[in-house]
Amino acid sequence: MIKFILNSLLLLFFFGIVTASKDFDVIMGNKNFKTTNLLSAVYSQQVSDPSEGYHKAEFNLKTNLPSFNPDQSGVESVICKTEANGKRKIAFSLKDKKAVEDVKKWPERIMLLISHKWKCFGKRSTQFFTATDRVIDESKLVATFVMRCDFPHNSEDYDINFNWVEGKQTKNNTHRSLEERFGISFPTINISNKISLNILFDSKSDKSSKPDISLINNNDIKLLCANCFTNGEATLALRIRGKIFPPKLKEASITLSGNFLMNLDFALEASKEISPERRKKASENSPIVNFKTGDFKIPGLLELGPEIDLVAAADALADAKATLGFGGNFSLPNFSAKASFKGLPNFEQSRFKPIVNAHIPSASAKAFAIITATLKSQLGFGVKILKGRILNKKIGFELAGTLEDSFRLGSCKRKAHPHVKSSLGGR
């Protein structure tokens, strides 16, 4: 299994805020009632409001058998039934007499794609059939076929394109408040069907909805994530090309694009002075949660199943009884990251120019501390095509926020501000 990583996007799924996923609806076409060796299907998240953007998917399949998708040709109904003798039959309601004449010219054997729009043989799922023994009732405008195999063995290359279609833009009040507070200019974005990257974010206060998350807690040192949250949104693009039979992957990539801000404010509490001889390094590097959210799903054809692991890593060493506060934020306006998962892992990023800002640390007494604190959000996608029979891979991204430095506070020596680092990469 190939796994790429995207660090700070994680917290959003941690608290179940991401709800962009849902089954895609079928987009009906109006093509002629003619068979072709390029079987096509189109799916969409689109809703009635034209201002809302949406993800759209297109599926194309080259076949060595004449093929037909009733959704793309204006079939009014699809009725599937199993007769007493065990024969399975599918009946199409045709549009008009011209459609009847077209169907009469079809070859004896054809390949059919029946989408999840129709309940067929007890399933609402993408199904493929080889149809034979055609019977046409011209008076009722109905064509009935006997079904054979239910897997596209008569297929060659397939191509899946999954992209975002932008809606009419509207001003985002959350972005406006962040611009005022942090001085960060975000592009205006509608997030109706996007993946929300808001994690632990309270829009009323512009602060964390769950403060003081414990990262380190032992007898000498306590480190809390006092005000940690993320804000943003993202869209997905997926391109997969390959061969169905025998299975062969020719091109495969996934792109995550959007806007992102992470705020990290930490609090260190040293319970007593620690001499240099007794000074110890407190360390914690453990997963906080594993969370699976709803799929982007075209039943029976494509599943993109997000799975998130939230990991906190922190090292803290102090030699004074004191309370220390430190932090920072970084943002990624208009970022894009692309991961290829054909052959060797490959990771590309564009427009990745993080804006970083360290917050001024504070202390209740003289303090010296060496601290590194990192939150890692690992967003992975399980990709299945045709229920995993021709492709079943796992890929992902990681976006990281790290603060590290030594602190000398409340003394005449130079005060050190923390370095804020961010990273986006893959392996």
Buried (B, 14 or more C-beta within 10 A) or exposed (E): EBBBBBBBBBBBBBBEBBEBBEBBBBBBBEEEBEBBBEBBBBBBBBBEEEEBBBBBBBBBBBBEBBBBBBBBBBBEEBBBEEEEEEEBBBBBBBBEEEBBEBBEEBEEBBBBBBBBBBEBBEBBBBBBBBBEEBEBEEEEBBBBBBBEEBBBBBBEBBBBBBBBBEBEEEEBEBBEBBEEEBEBEBEEBBBBBBBBBBBBBEEEEBBBBBBEBEBBEEEBBBBBBBBBBBBBBBBBBBBBBBBBBEEEBEEBBBBBBBBBBBBBBBBBBBEEBBEEEEBEEBEBEEEBEEBEBEBBBBBBBBBBBBBBBBBBBBBBBBBBBBBBBBBBBBBBBBBBBBBBBBEEBEBEBEEBEBBBBBBEBEBBBBBBBBBBBBBBBBBBBBBBBBBEEBBBBBBBBBBBBBBBBEBBBBEEEEEBEBEBBBBBBBE
